[in-house]
Amino acid sequence: MRKLLYLTVTMAFVAVIAAYAMWTADRPVGHYLSDLRINLAVNQGVPADRGNLLGIQPELFPTDYQSPEHLHRKLAAYLQQAREQGLLNEKTVVVLPEHIGTWLMVSGEKDELYQASTLDEAMNWLAVSNPLSFLRALISAKGDSHLDDAHLRMKAKSMARQYQALFGGLANEFGITLVAGSIVLPDPSVSDGTLKIGRGALYNSSLVFGRDGLPIGQPQRQLSPAFDQRSYIQPSTDQVINVIDTPAGRLGVLIGNDSWYPDNYRKLNDQGAQLIAVPASIIGRNAWDKPWCGDKGLSTPSEIGLEPGSLSEGQAWHRLTLTSRRPVSQANAGVSVFLRGQFWDQGSAGQSFLSSNGQHFADREARGARLLNIWL
């Protein structure tokens, strides 16, 4: 009797494990619909032979990340509409927002993840659907928040591969220089033209792709991650800011609130930066109009001249960012591009803007995908 009971329990356990394994391996792709429209919100200057700086503020949702093909379809549609409006040429530099590559972490997942009502629920589905990868990532996690680290680390290798294939492919397909927003990866670097990951801490990094689809230089790591991400995303300890040559001029990239600090602009000046790209994102549907909190946990440099709470988040970005800070910045033009959309219960804010000769040219619309262009 005991042997029969033992055999029955064992068979039931094996059946459960087998069913779970089959469930985790099943990745059905649901019907995909997405709004591919984008509006030209700002078009500053007149066409010349010096090229242009074009910011693309996309509106993205979890289903756009079901596969790299889905995301390619949406971004390619935006670029095609820009091309039809005469905004793309061999000297065009296109800038995408912060974390547009980070959400590749949810690519190729089960329908339950995309149908979740909260981000926490979606991350639980991510872990449950990839148990071995999640456990390996959890064991090697760094920082204070091991769960957040593991969620990002567990698919880092495929994320890096998809990021380069997708954004390098778009740069080559449309013949442009592309600042591919940012992606969070462990110790990323470029070797022999390929984006690779390491075993170290997570960094929020941006990579620029040339017209041939290949990376230009090394990833630019964020110097000062957002306050709510510092428990798992590490600041760049070497404080290096790269400036690269593009057909439109020398380009520097400042990720998010790295664009607030005068010393970063001085470093760009020292390297002759003519253009500045700021991939950015702000969590919270109405955060743009709420009081600016400063860079929590860090002392605000006296040069900034702003006290937290003295103005709104949006007003602070306009005061602190890009070439409005002359003579601190000597660049000719810049663009700050925000990620918009809805990722489960996390809304987004931020209104993208251009800057040139001490003036801002802003998009005042809060919703929808937008193009912001400045002729150089």
N, C-alpha and C positions, 0 to 999 in steps of 0.2 A: 504494500500500500504506500509506504514511504517512497519507494523507488518510483512508483507511478506519479505521486504528487510532485516529487523532485523533477521528473522528466517533463511533466505538464508545465510547471513553473518555468523551467529552463526554456522550453519551446516557446512559451508565451513571451518571455524576455527577449529571445532571439527574434521573434516576430515583430515585437515593438521596435527593437533596434533596426531591423531591416526596413520597416515601414518609415522610421524616422530618417534613415539614410536615403531612401528613395525620395522622401519629401524634400530634404535639403538639396538634392540633386536636380529637382524639377524647377525649371525657371521659365514658366510660360510668359510670353510677351502679350500683354493686353492691347486692345485697340488704342491707337495713339492719335489724339487730336490736339493741336496747339495753334495759338494765334501767331501767325507769321508776319503780321503787319508791323511796320515801324515808321515813325514820323520824323521828318527833318525839323528839329526844334530850333536849332541855331545854325546859321551859315554866315560866318563872318569873313569879310574881306572879299577879294576878287581873285579868280584863278590866275596863276602866273607859272613860271617854270621852276619854282622853288618847292613845289609839293604842298602838302597839307597835313594837318593833324586832325584825326577823326576819332571822336569818342563814341562808342556804342554802349548805350545803357539798355541792356536786355531786360525782359520781364520773363523770369524763369520759375518753374515749378518742379516738384519731384519727378513727375512723369517725363519731363524733358531729359531726365538722366536715366531712364530705363535702359538705354543703350547709347554708346557713342554715336551711332547712326542717327538717333533721334536728335541729339544735341547738335550734330553737324547739320542736319536738315534745317534747324531753326536759325543757327548762326549764319549758315550759307544764304538763307533767304534774306536775312538782314543785309549781308554784304552785297547780294545781288541787287537789292533795291538801292543801295548806296551807289553801286556801279551805274545803274540806269539813270541816276540823277547826276552823273558826271563827277562823282566824289572820289573815285578810285583811279590812281595812276601809278606809275613806277616809283614815284617818290612819296606816296602816301604812307603815313604811319598811323595804324589803327590801334586804339587802346581799349581793352576790355576790363571789367571790374574785378575787384578783389574776391577771392574764393570761388570764382567761376570754375576753376579746376578742382577745388577741394571736394565739391559735391559729387565728383566721380566715384567717391566712396560708396554710393548707393547704386551704381550702375550694375545691371544684370541681376537684380534681386527679385524676390518673390512678390506677387501682387499685394500680399498682406502689408508689406512695408510701405508701398506707395499709397495704400488706402488707410494708413494709420491716421489717427486724429491729432497726435502730438509728436514732437521730435523724440521725446523719451521712448514712446511706444515704438516708433520707427527704428530707433537704435537697438531696442530689445529684439525686434525681428531680425535686424542685421546680425546680431550675435548668435541668436538661436539658429539662423539659417546657415551659418558658417562656423560650427562649433570648434573644429580643430584649429582653423585659422585664428579665431578669436582667442582661444586659450593660449596659443603660441604668442600672439601679440600681447596678451595680458601679462605673461611671464616676463617679457622683455620690455614692458612699458617703462617710461621715464616720467619725471615730473611728479606733481602732487596728485593729479587726477588720473589714475591709472585706467579707469574706464574710458574716459574721453580719448586718452592716448591710444588705447587698444583699438577703439572703433576706427581711428584714422590709420593706424599702423598696419592693421590686419590685411588690407588690400593695397598697400603702398606700391608694391611692384607693378601690379596691373594698372594702378592709377597713373604712375609715371609713364608707362608705355602708352596708355590711352591719351594722356595729356599731350605728349609729343606727336603722336599720330594725328590727333584731331586738329590741334592748333597749328602745327607745322604744315599739315595738309591744307588747311584753309589759307595760310600765308602763300603757299605755292600755287594753289588753285586760283587765287585772285591777284597774284603778283604784287603783294604788299609786304611791308614790314609790320609785324603784329606783336604788340605787347600783350601777352596771353594772360592778363589778369594775375591771379596768384593761385597757388596750390600748396597744401600743407603736406610735407613729406619728411621722412627721417633723413637728415644729413644729405640733402640732394647735391649733386654735382653733374657736370657735363664732361664726359670722357669719350674721345673719338667721335664726336658729333651726336652722342646718345645721352639722354637724361637718365641718370642712375641714382639709386638710393643707397644709403648706408645703414648702419646699425645704431646710430646715435640718436640724439634728441630730435623732436619734430620742429621744423622751421616753416614759417609762412614765406614762400618764395615766389618770385616772378621771373619768367623767362621770356626773352624776345626772340622771335623767329624771323629770319630773313626771307626774301622773295624766293629763294631756292628751297624753303621749307626747313632749313637747318637752324639750330640754335646759334645765336650770336653771343659769345662770351659765356660766363658762368651765371647761375641763378642769383638774382638779387634777393638776399634774405632781409626780412623785416627787422629793423633795429629795435623797435619798441612795440611788441604786440599789444593789442587791446587788453584792457584790464581784466575782462571776464574770460580771456583766453590764456592768461599767463600761467595757469596751473598745469597746462599741457603743451603750449607752444612756447618755445624758448626764444629769447632775443638773440640777435646775431652778436656774438662777443667780439668779433674783430672790427666791427663798426665800419666796414668797407662799403662805399657807395660806388657802384660801377657806372661809367659813362661809356657808351658805345657809339660807333659811327653808323649812321643810317644815310640813305640817299637824300633825306631832308635836312640833315645836320646831326650834331652830336646830341645824344639822348640820355637823360638820366631818369631812373625810376625810383619813386618814393612810395612805399606801400602804406596805405591808411594814414594813421596819425604820425608816421615818420615825416609827413609833409608839414607838420606844425612847427618844426624846430629850426631856427635860423642857422644853426651850425651845419645842418645838413645841406642847406643851400650854399653855404660858403664852400663846402667840400665839392659841390657840383660846379661852382664858379671856378675853383682851382683847376678843374679838368676841362674847362671850356664848354660846359653844357649849354646848348642853345634851345633845347626842348625839354620839357619835364612832363612825365606821365605819372599820374597818381591813381592807381587802382584802389578803390575804396568800397566799404560796405558799412551799413549801420543797421543794427537789429532794433526792431520796435516800430510799429506802424506810424506812430506820431512823434518819433524821437527827434526828427529834424526841427520841430518847433518847441521842444522842451528845453529847459535851461542847460547850458553847457556845463559839464561836470569836470572839465579839465582832464588831465591824464592821471587818473586815480592811482594813488600809491607812489607817484613820482613827483618830485618838486617841480613846479613850473618855472622855467627860466625867466629871469626878470625882463629879458628882451621881449618876451611875448606881450607883456603889458596888459594881460587880461586876467580877471579874477573869475574863478568858477562861479556860475550862477549870475554873472553880470550881463549875459546876453544868451541868445538861443544857440542850439547846436549848429544850425545852419549859418547864423551870423558869424559864429566862431570859425567855421570852415572858410568862409569868404574872407575873413580878416587874416587868417594865418597861412592859407595855402596858396601855392603857386606864385606867379610873378607879380602879384599885388604887393609883395614885400620888397620892393626896390628901396634902397640899393642892395638889400641883402641878396636878392636873386638877380642875376644879370641875364637870365634866359629870355629869349624872344617870345616864347609862347608856351602854354601848358594846358593840360586838361585833367580834370578830376572826374572820374567815372564811377558811379555807384551801382551796385548790384540791386536790382529790384525784383519783386515777386513775392511768393508766399511758400515757405517750406514748413509744411504742417502748421503748427500753432505759432510759428515765428514769422511775423511780418517784417517788412523792410522799410527803410526810409532813405533819405538822401536825394538831392536834386543835382544832377551833374552840371558842371560849368566849365567854361573856357576862360583863359586869362592871357592878356597880352598888353604890353605897355602900361601896366598899372591898372588896367580895367578888367572887370569881369563881364562875361556874357553868359547869362544863366538860363537854364530851362526851368520855367516856373510850374510846369505840370508835374503832379505827384504820381500819376499812374501811366502805364503804357510804356512800350519800348520807344527809345528816342535816339536820334542821330544828332551829334553836335560837331560841327566842322569849322575849322579856321584855316584860311589860306595863308601860307607863309610868304 
